[in-house]
């Protein structure tokens, strides 16, 4: 779990660098085997959403983490970046509201960036 905290922190900071809005970190380790954390953020337009995903992929790659899969990059409505232990969801504002992952995964525990850093 410590490794996934480190990965999540790297992803959050990379998203912040590209002015991501409404970043939510959900600890889903107690409710799912899919991953330990979901990082959910949104951007104001297609270019920003793609830049946010690029930033997260680059930062995680520099730290030695390679994605298992990335989907949705071309349309940039919802880019899903699967790193096994963490899954990064980068949305357009409209699509984030429509899919409402925070509601679907409400059994997960919302954590702060500061809590991740205490690893």
Secondary structure, DSSP 8 states (H G I E B T S, - for coil): -HHHHHHHHHHHHHHHHTT-EEEEEEE-TTT-SS-SEEEEEEESSHHHHHHHHHHHHHHHHHTT---SEEE-TTT-SEEEEE-SSEEEEEEEHHHHHHH-HHHHTTTSEEE-HHHHHT-
